[in-house]
Amino acid sequence: MTAFPSTRWSLIQASERPPGEIAAAWSELVRDYRPAIVAFFRRARAAADAEDMAQEFLLRSIRENWWSRADPAVGSFRRFLFVLLTRFLAQQRDLAYRRQERSSDAFDAGHNDTPDKQFDIDFAACLARSALDRLRADYACDGRDAVFDALQEWLSDTPPRGDLVRLGESLGIAPNTLAVQLKRLRLRFRKTLVEALEQLSADAREADSEASALRHALRRTLA
C-alpha cells in the first residue's frame, strides 16, 4: 500500500516537530475555518457575542497550544475542532453562571443548539470556499481568471445552452469549448476538495470517512 503523504493535520499531531512550526500550521487552519467557528457560537444563542467568542477561542487555542490535546485516535481536524468548540462553550456557560450574567442580551447558558451536523455543513462550506480560492488562484496564474469567475456558478448546475453561447461570445470562446472547460473545472474542483480533505485527515481511510460525513450532512440540507 502506498504511504499516505504527510498532511497539515499529521504535522500538528507530530509532537517532535518544532513548536513554532506546529503553531503556524494550527493558526492557519483555525483561521481558514473561522466562519464555521463563528456560526457555531451564533447557533448557541450567542449571536451578539459570536464574533468576540470566536476571536477569544482562536487566540486562546494558539496561546495555550490546544493542538497538544489532540489524541492520536482523533483522525481529523474537523472532529477535534468540534470537541474544542464544545468544551470552550461549556466553559463560557460556566463563567456566565458564576458571574450571574444571564440576560436577554446574553447567550442562554443552559441551552445547547449546536448540533454537530450543522457544524459539519458550515465546515463543508469553508472547505468548498478554500478549494474555490485555490482553483481561482491556479486559473489566475494561467491568465484565465475570467473563465473561472464565469463558470464557477455552474459547478453543480447545468447551464442552459443559450447561456453558454452568450458567455462564449463575451469571452471569445466557442460554446462547445466552454462546455469542455466547465467539465474540466468540475473535475478539478472535486480533486481539489479531495486533496483538501486529505490535508485535514490522518490517513486515507480517515479522509474517506470525512468525505462521507460531509456528504451526509449536505444531503440532509437538501432533504
N, C-alpha and C positions, 0 to 999 in steps of 0.2 A: 504494500500500500504506500502511495506517495505521502510523504510527511506534510502535514498541514503547515502552511507558512506562518511565520511569526506575525502576530496581529497587535493592534493597539491594546486590545484587552489582555492578551497574554503578557505583553510588556508591563502593563500596570500590575498584574499579579506576580511578576517576577521580582521577588524581594532582593535578589542580588544586583539588580540594576541600580545605577546611581539615583539617589533620591530626587535630584533636580530633574532628571530625565522622566521619571515617573510622574512627578508633579506637573510637568509641562504636558504630558500626554493626558493626564486626568483633566487638567484645566481646559484643554482643547475640547475634550469630549463633553463635559458638562455645559460648556458654553454653546456647543453645537446643538445640544438638546434642551436649551433653556426654555424655548416655547412650551415644550411638554411639561417642564417643571413648573412654570407659571400656571399652566392650565390645571395641574394637579392641585395647587393651593387654591386656585379660584373655585374649583368644584367643592372644596372643603368648606364652603361658606366663609371664605376669607377673601372675597373679591376685592374689598377695599385695600387689603394688605398683601395681596398676592405677589405683586412686584417686589415689595420690600422683603417678604419672606423668602422669595426665590433668591434675591441678592444675598441675604444672610446665609441661606443654605449653601450657595456657591462659595462664598468667602470662607465659611467655616470648613467646608469639605476640603478646600485647598490648604487653609491654615493648619488644620488639625490632622491632615494626612488620612482622610477617611478611607482612601483606597486600601490602606493597610488592613482594613477589616474584611477585605474580600476573601471569603472562604474559597479555596481552590475548587470546591464542589460547585460553586456558583459559576455556571458556564457562560454567562453572557452579561454584558454591561447593562442591558435593559432590566434584567431581573434584579441585579444588585442595586441599580439606581432606584427601583421601586421600593426595595427594602429600606434604603436610606431615607427616602422621602417619607415613608410611613412612620419610621422611628422619629424623624425630626418633627413631623406634625404632632405626634403624640407628646413629645417634649414641650412643644409650644402650647398645647392644650393644658398640660400640667401647670405650666407657668401662668396661664390665664386663670386657672382655678385659684392658685395660690395668691395671685395679685388681685383677685376678685374684679377682673376686668370684663366680665361678661356683660354685654350690652347689645342693643340692636345694631350698633355700628361695628361690633367685633364679630369674629367668626364664632360659630356655635361650638363651644369646647366639648360638647357631648355628642356631637353628630359627626358621622363619617360618611361622606358622599363621594368617595374617591375610588370607585371600583377599578380593579386592575385592568379590565377590558377597555375602559375608556382611556386609561393611561396608554394602553397598547396602541389605540387609534392615534392618539396625539404623538406617540413615539414614531409610529409609521409615517405620519405626516412630516416629521422632522427628517426622517431617513430619506423620504422621497425628495424633499427640498434640497437636502445635501447632495443627492445624486444628480438632480437637475442642475445645481450650481456647478458641479464638476463637469457635467456634459457641456454646459454652455461655455465654460472656460476652454474646453477642448475645441469646440466649434469656433470660438473667437480666435484661437491660435491659428486656425486654418482660414480665417477671414470669412467664416460662414455663420457668424452670429445672427445675421438677419434671417437666414434659413431656419436656424434653431428657434428663434423667437416666433416665427410664423407657424412652425409645425408642432411646437410643444403642446398646444391646446388640444391636439388630436392624438395624443399618446394613447388614450383609452377610448376614443370615439372614431367612427368612420366619417370622414368629411364628405359632404355632397360633392359630386364631380364638378359641379359648377364653381364651387369654392376653390377647388384646386386649379381650375382653369384661370380664374381671376388672380389667384395668388401667383401662379406661374407667370402670368403676364407682367405682374408688378415686379417679380424677381428676375425675369428674363430666363425662366426655366420651363421646359416643356412639361405639361401636366403628368405624362407618364413617368418622366424622370423624377418629378416631385413625389409621385406616389412611391417610387422605389426608395427615395431618400427617407420618406416617412417610415417605411417598413424597416429600414436600417436603423433609424433613430429609435424605434420601439425596441429593437433587439439590443442596441447599445444601452438603452435605459434599463432593461431587465438585467443585463450583465453588470451594469454599474451598481444596481441595487444589491445583487448577489455579492459583489465584492465588498460593498459597504457592510453588509451583514457579517461577512467573514471577518472583517476587521473588528467587529464588536463581539466576537464569539471565541471560545477557547479552542474549538476544533470543528472539523467539517460536520460531524453529527449534530453538534450544538447549533451550527449555522442553519442546518436544515430544520431543526426544531424551532428556531427563531422565525424562520420564514413561514412555517406552518402556523405558528401562534399569531403572527401579524396578519396573515391572510384570513384566518378565522375571525379575528377582531374586525377586520374591514368588511367581511361578508355580513357580520351582524348589523352593521350600519345600513346595509342595503336590503336587509330582510324586511 
